[in-house]
Amino acid sequence: MSRTNRQVRLAARPVGEPQPGDWEHVEEPAGQPGDGEFLVQVLCLSIDPAMRGWMNAGRSYIRPVELGEVMRAGAVGRVIASRHSGFAVGDHVSGSFGVQEYCVSDGRDVTKVDPAAAPLPTYLGTLGMSGLTAYFGLIEVGRPEPGQTVVVSGAAGAVGSVVGQIAKILGCRVIGIAGGEAKCRLVVDEFGFDAAIDYQKDDIRKALREHAPDGVDVYFDNVGGDVLDAVLLRLARGARIVVCGAISQYNSTQPQGPANYLSLLVNRASMTGIVVFDYADRYGEGIAQLATWRAQGRLKSLEDVVSGSVAEFPETLMRLFRGDNHGKLVLKIAD
């Protein structure tokens, strides 16, 4: 059967916010699997803040998406043709399939998933890279101890919401920072944080003095900028800052670094980056624990699923930078 594969490719490196002209919409015949390969129909695309960084040229933790290349994206899909002994037609799989409707894969870095155990979008969120980033970032870098105070920015997002819930499971007091009353209610009422700070209207420093009177032991940073600077002034002795992202800076042509970094010296604190790929050999461990907590009802998943075509990827991506998403943002392109 002849199939048309619709793709979104990177046409230009954005300056500031990505613009429509930065993308190229392409149609070509879907590939056919050779020996040791299989063909995946992509069903759901993971929409992540990190995508903005992948669009830039220059050295990073992962190579940039090249001009003319299909935009990189994690995805879940269904095997529809196979010449691979390990993957059968009908299997559901997760992998980096890109922003396109079909992908030929040799199975490297592809994982089978079970739609009967959890909805497919959950394998892009809590049971996917977002959940793993939260798990390893908090446990291995943040190293929280029972009774300590953990602050999470981007608390209503895919990673932040999971970080806060894990911290509660580990016996910590958890404060979320999010934008808007609705997200702050979600953080407390749905995800069980002890308190929420609305960065859009609250004085963050004053609110932290109220909610973290003894200081912040672990700060899991997803936004950078002014929020990071405010938390730096409330660190406890020996605090650990987990640098996961800086979404407030991704579209800036003059990114803002931390002005209050000397607080690290005064408080004998540390600031360490988390890249989930460094824990690839432990993904099984992480997913097993996350799935157990989810099955026990101790870890809730929230996916913000947008239904549409591949062509709607550029606009869906911008929802992240407008703060329109609640939980994990997913673009569903097929059933």
Beta strands, then each sheet from edge to edge (+ up, - down):
strand 1: 4-10
strand 2: 23-29
strand 3: 38-46
strand 4: 75-82
strand 5: 92-95
strand 6: 102-105
strand 7: 111-113
strand 8: 149-153
strand 9: 173-178
strand 10: 195-198
strand 11: 216-221
strand 12: 235-243
strand 13: 270-273
strand 14: 303-307
strand 15: 328-332
sheet 1: 1+ 2-
sheet 2: 6+ 3- 4+ 5- 7+
sheet 3: 6+ 3- 15+ 14+
sheet 4: 10+ 9+ 8+ 11+ 12+ 13+
end
